[in-house]
Amino acid sequence: MSLNQVETLVKMLNQITANNTAYETNEAAERVANHITRFWARSMKEDLQEYVEAGGDDLSPVSEMAANIVINNMKEKTPATA
């Protein structure tokens, strides 16, 4: 994942979050996570996961919450390997 791709994903996520500021924090995070789950390609979500696990420094607090919801949902859907 290139730096430019990361910057684009972070910018997109923070913009989606900014469009949900009318909602209470938890609801906003759920709405943003739902948007990411529905409209972002799996590769984008995987890049986001990598970014968050590396610190996710440029995400707003609600964006970080939403990203963690998406990541947790991805982990739940991925079968565990023995």
C-alpha positions as CSV (number, residue, x, y, z in Angstrom):
1,M,0.0,0.0,0.0
2,S,1.5,3.3,-1.1
3,L,1.6,6.4,1.1
4,N,-0.8,8.2,-1.3
5,Q,-3.3,5.3,-1.1
6,V,-3.2,5.5,2.7
7,E,-3.6,9.3,2.7
8,T,-6.6,8.9,0.3
9,L,-8.3,6.2,2.5
10,V,-7.8,8.3,5.7
11,K,-9.1,11.4,4.0
12,M,-12.2,9.5,2.7
13,L,-12.9,8.0,6.1
14,N,-12.6,11.3,7.9
15,Q,-14.9,13.0,5.3
16,I,-17.5,10.2,5.7
17,T,-17.3,10.8,9.5
18,A,-17.6,14.6,9.1
19,N,-20.8,13.9,7.2
20,N,-22.2,12.1,10.2
21,T,-21.6,14.6,12.9
22,A,-25.3,15.2,13.5
23,Y,-25.4,11.8,15.2
24,E,-24.3,10.8,18.7
25,T,-20.7,9.4,18.7
26,N,-21.6,5.7,18.8
27,E,-24.3,6.0,16.2
28,A,-22.1,8.0,14.0
29,A,-19.3,5.4,14.2
30,E,-21.9,2.6,13.4
31,R,-23.2,4.6,10.4
32,V,-19.6,5.2,9.1
33,A,-18.7,1.5,9.7
34,N,-21.8,0.5,7.8
35,H,-20.9,2.7,4.9
36,I,-17.4,1.3,4.7
37,T,-18.7,-2.3,5.0
38,R,-21.2,-1.7,2.1
39,F,-19.2,0.4,-0.3
40,W,-15.4,-0.2,0.2
41,A,-13.6,-3.0,-1.6
42,R,-12.2,-5.7,0.7
43,S,-8.7,-4.5,-0.3
44,M,-9.5,-1.0,0.9
45,K,-10.7,-2.4,4.2
46,E,-7.6,-4.6,4.6
47,D,-5.4,-1.5,3.9
48,L,-7.4,0.4,6.5
49,Q,-6.8,-2.5,9.0
50,E,-3.1,-2.4,8.3
51,Y,-3.1,1.4,8.9
52,V,-5.1,1.2,12.1
53,E,-2.8,-1.6,13.5
54,A,0.2,0.6,12.7
55,G,-1.3,3.4,14.9
56,G,-3.8,5.1,12.7
57,D,-2.5,8.5,13.7
58,D,-4.5,10.7,11.4
59,L,-8.0,9.3,12.0
60,S,-10.5,11.3,13.9
61,P,-11.8,9.6,17.1
62,V,-15.1,8.6,15.5
63,S,-13.2,7.4,12.3
64,E,-11.0,5.2,14.5
65,M,-14.1,3.8,16.3
66,A,-15.7,3.0,12.9
67,A,-12.5,1.5,11.6
68,N,-12.3,-0.8,14.6
69,I,-15.9,-1.9,14.1
70,V,-15.2,-2.8,10.5
71,I,-12.0,-4.6,11.5
72,N,-13.7,-6.6,14.2
73,N,-16.5,-7.6,11.8
74,M,-13.9,-8.7,9.3
75,K,-12.2,-10.8,11.9
76,E,-15.5,-12.4,12.9
77,K,-16.2,-13.4,9.3
78,T,-12.8,-14.8,8.6
79,P,-12.6,-18.5,9.6
80,A,-9.9,-19.2,12.2
81,T,-7.1,-21.4,11.0
82,A,-6.0,-24.3,13.2
